[in-house]
Amino acid sequence: MYVTIAYDIHDDHRRDRVAKLLEDHGTRVQYSVFDCLLDERQLQRLRQQLEAVVVQEEDSVRFYRLCQRCCGGIEVLGTGGVLHDERFRII
């Protein structure tokens, strides 16, 4: 599934840890926004890892799950592109 994850982390050390976790699972598309192609199990594991870092009272992490139809409507103005799931090809 296609998941866009955005964060606002107040502490520099925690922010670096969150960014590192997300870099291991997706592509940075803006400073605090990552696009990820994950299955449900991978997403839940990543969420658990993030919960161990994030301070609920200070930080925010948002997960936007996008369906196949929604992914077709993603537009980029400027640099960057849209992730494509290379596991599937239409022939």
Summary of the structure (lengths in Angstrom):
residues: 91
radius of gyration: 13.9
end to end distance: 20.8
largest distance: 49.0
contacts: 212
relative contact order: 0.25
helix: 32%
strand: 26%
